[in-house]
Amino acid sequence: MAYYDFLNIVLSPLFRLPVLFAVLFMSLLISIIVILITKYTTNQDLMKKLKEDMKEYQTKIKGMKNEPTKAMELQKKLMESNMKYMTHSLKPTLITFIPIILIFGWMNANFAYASINPQQEFQVTVLFEKGIQGNAEITVPNEIKAIGDKIKKIESDKASWTLKGSEGEYLLEFTFNGEKQQTSVLVTSGKKYINPVKKMEGKIKSIEINYKKLVVLPTGYKDWFGWLGTYIISSIIFTMILRKMMKVY
């Protein structure tokens, strides 16, 4: 897509950084943009007052455990102030929503998986219609080597092959009962990869390149933090700091 090509050009320097630093940079950049748009598209005096009112109502409500009627009245005022605050916050959200979604798409296309290195073994799996039986065959170019048989028995509606190859982008072809489907795979010493899943119509439902998940922030426990988890955590921290520094409410 054109906007992905544009982002690839503008953000290409990030590919020279470790992935963690690239994700942190994007998190900081997006946080700054969102905070600036919030600051200059909302009435900050009103936002500040609404937040102060909500804090005051919450404090008073905590001290009215024995006065449920008054507490309910304050709860109503708290909800009204909160609704006004959310309404005024909607404008910057609408302005930033689409650009952020596009940037998220770009990050997912570049930071979700580890690339396949030259001569590194990787798996390709073909998923078939439920109940399909028989054999499927893979055809690979000369630069790609199939580890084991090229003809595989379909088991549990799928068949898998282990491959490895030289650097480059290649076309893999799969044949089942005369039906042929193709997908591309990228082998590179860089940090790129091609969309791992290709869906299609027919007895062959999809072809999956089994990329390994790219762990951006290792924790030693299940490796949960890919680019999105790392982004969310860092974004929360950056946003809290920036709001205090720039006095944005």
N, C-alpha and C positions, 0 to 999 in steps of 0.2 A: 504494500500500500504506500501511497505517496507520502503520507505523514510519517510513516516508519522510516522511509528513506531519508526524509528531512531530519528526523531525530537522530538517525545513524550518523549523519554528517555533523550535526551540531554537537552531539554528545560523544563522538568518536574518541576524544582524549581519555574518556573514562575507561576504555578498554586497556589502557596502559597501566591502570592502577590495580592493586589487589581488589578482588570483588567486594570485600568488606568495606574498604574505603570508598569505593564507587557507590555502594548502596547508602552509606552514611552521608556522602556528599549530596546525593539526590534527596535524601530525607531532609537534610538541612536546607537545601535550595527550595524545595517545595514548602517547607515550614515558613521560611522567610517570605515567600510570595503570598502564601495564605494570610499570614499575619499582617503584611502591608495592605493587602486588599481589604481585610477586615477593618483595619485602622482607618482607611480613607473612604470606605463606603458605608460606614455606620456612624451614628451619633454617639461618640464615645462618652460624652457627659451623661447622656441618658443611660447608656449601657452600664456605666459605673454606678449610677444611682440605683438601677434595677438590681445589680448584684449586691449592693450594700443593703437594700431593702430586704432581699431574700435572706441574706445572712442574719439580719436583725429579726425577721419573722421566725427563722429556725431557732434562734437563741431563746426567744420568748416562748415558743411552743414547748421547748424542753422543760421550761419552768412552770408549765400549767398542767401538770399531770392530774391535779385535783379540780381543774376548771375546764371540763371537756367542751362546754359551750363556747367559751372564749377561744379555746384552742382551735375549734373548728372554724371560727371566724378568721383567725389568723392563718389557718391552713388554706382557706379560700383565697385570701390576699396573696399568700405565697404562690399559689398556683397561677393567679392572674399575672403576677410579676414575672414568673417563669415563662408563661406563655408569651408575654410581650418581648421578653429577652430572646426567646427562640424565634419569634417572628422577625425581629430586627437582624438576627444572625442568618436568616435565610438568604438574604441578598448576596453576601460574599460566597455562601455555599453554592448558589446557582451559578455564579460567575466562574468559580474554580472547578466545578464538577466535571465538565467535559474535558478540559485540558488535563486534569489529574488522571481521569480514566484512560486517556490516550497514553500518558506517560507510564501508567501502570502496565498497560499492554506492552509497551516497549521494554520495560524492565522484565516482565515475565518472558518475553521472547529472547532475552539476553542473559538473564541471571538465574533462571529456574533450574537448569541442568548443567552438569559438567560436560565439556566437549569430549568427543571421541578422538584420542590421540593416534598418530600413525602406529600401526602394528599392535594396537590395543584390542583385545578381544571384546566384542559386544554382541548382544543378542537382538534378533529381529523376530517378532511374533506376529503371526497372521491369525485373526479371529474369524471363524466361519459361522454360518447360520446354525441354530441349535439343531442337534441331531445329525449333522453332516458326518459322514464317514468316508474313508478312503485315504489317498495319498496326495500330498502337494509337493511341488517342485520349485526350487529357487534357481534363477539364472543370474549370475553375477559377472561383471566385467573382469578382465584379466588382472586388474590391480587389486581386486578383492578376492580373498581366499575363504572358502567355506570350510570350517572345522567339522569334519564328519560328513555324513551323507547329505547330498543335495536334495534327495527325495525323502520326505518325512511323513510318517503316519499321523493322521489327524486324531488327536486324543483330547477328550473334554472340549470339543469344538475349537481346538487351536493347534497350531504347529509352530515350532520354534527352531531357529538356526543360529549357530554361533559363527561369527565372521570376524575378519580383521583385514586391514589393507593399508595401502600407501596413502599419503596425503592427497586430498582432492574430493570433489563432489561426484557421486556415482548414482546410477540408476539401477535399482534392484527390481527384478521381475519375478512374479509368482504365478504359477499355473496350477489350476485345479479343474479337471474335467473339461478342458478346452477354454475355460475362462482365464483370462490373463489380467493381472493388475500390477501396477508399478508404484514405487515410491522412491524418493531420493534420500541419500544419507551423506552427511558431510564428515570427512575425516580430516582433522586439522590440529596443528600444534598451537593454534590460537584459542580464543575463548568463545567461538561461535558454534551454533548447532541449528539444525533444521527442525521445524515443528515435528515432534515425535509421533504424533498420531494422525493417520490419514484415513478418513472414513469414506465408504463407498457403497454403492448399491450392487446387489447380486449375492451369490453364495458366499463370496468373500466380503465380510462386513467392515473390516478395518485392518490396517497394517500398523504395527507399533515398533518404533525404534526404542529399545529399552535403555534410555539414557539413565545415568545415575543422578540422583538428586544432588544439586550443588549446595553443600552446607556452607553458608556464609559466616555464621557465628557458631563455631563448635562449642558445645556445652558438656560433652562427655556423656550425655544422657539422651539416647534415641535420636540425637542430631535433629532436633525439631526446627532449628532456626535457619530456614532458607531465606531468600531475599525478602519475602513478605513479612515474616515474623520479625526479622531484624529491622525492617523499615518501620513497622508499627511501634516497636519499643523505642527506637531512636527518635521517631517523630513525636511521640508523647513527651519525651525528655526535652527535645529541642523546643517544642511548642510552649511548654511550661516556662522554660528559661527566657525565650524571646518575648512572651507576653509580659513577664515582669520587667525585662529590660526596656521594652518599648511602651510599657504602660497601656497595653491593649486589653480591653475588658470584653 
